[in-house]
Each structure stands twice: as C-alpha cells, then as structure tokens.
C-alpha cells in the first residue's frame, strides 16, 4: 500500500468523512509499533455513517420519478407496481447516490491508484512476473510436429493431474451411470 511508505500521511478525520480515521492511523510513523488488535478492536467508521440522515433530506431529490422510469426502461427492468414501490426505489437510489458522493469526498492525494484488486507488494509482483526461466521451462514442454510446424505439448505433460497421476482421457470413467457418450443425472421426483 502506498500509505505505508515512510513519511506518507493522509489528512486527519473530519466529522463529515469517516474514511480518514482508519487510513491516517495506519499511515503514521508509529504504525509498525502499534498493536494491531487494539487498532482493529475499535471501529473507525460504520455503514450507518455513510447513509443519509433522515433529518437532512435534500429539498430537491437527485432522481425524479420521471428519471427513475426512464432508467428502469433503459435497464429493461420492470416499472414500479405502485407509488409505494416507486418511493422505495427513489429512497434506495438517494441513499446510494449519497454513499457514492461521500466516498468521492475522500481525500486521496498522495495515494497511488490500484492497478488491480490484488496484492501489489514487491514480492507479489515478482511472483506474478513471467521471466525467461519460466518461458524456457514452458517451451521445454513443447515440441514442433508435422509439416506445418504445429506446436504441441510433450506427451504425458498435458494429461498430468495436479496430484501427479496421469489422466486417461475418459471423462465418463468416474460416472455412476452413462447413456452412450453422456452422463445420466438422477434428479429425483
């Protein structure tokens, strides 16, 4: 993570933005010395804090009923059956829009964007990097066959299972019942 680098700090928590507390706590210079159980014992934000307050409902909604019907038609979803369903959908959309706006307010200056949702540590990048030794090992398992120079795996390697045993190519071999070249599945009545 970018915020775990030495000297990297994010702004402190404001009462309006619940995300900053957890991040700023871990980005301090004391993070390696901090007791992880103590940090995780007290929540730094809650889902409820991301939902809109009932008292602070906006005077003009973000999505009108006409826009809702248009969005449902574009999405090929059924229109609301009643006014209560329509109002429920509008309330859900308002809370989702509020949630997204609250997330967009998070100050991410100095934080590198993710390339993907996976471990981006140096060890993980090195593990997933394909080097020349990997290519040489893979190419050693191939052979060129025929006049058209088709590349095929060396016999025995493609049929090897993870446990080291050789697969005989019979997919129906483990089936309890078959009919010709098909599995038979008893569905019960």
Buried (B, 14 or more C-beta within 10 A) or exposed (E): EBBEEEEBEBEEBEEEBBBBBBBBBBBBEEEEEEEEEEEEEEEBBEEEBBBBEEEEEEEEBEBEBEEBBEEBEEEEEEEBEEEEEBEEBBEEBBEEBBBEEBEEEBEEEEBEEEEEEEEBEEEEEEEEEEEEEEEEEEEEEEEEEEEEEEEEEEEEEEEEEEEEEEEEEEEEEEEEEEEEEEEEEEEEE
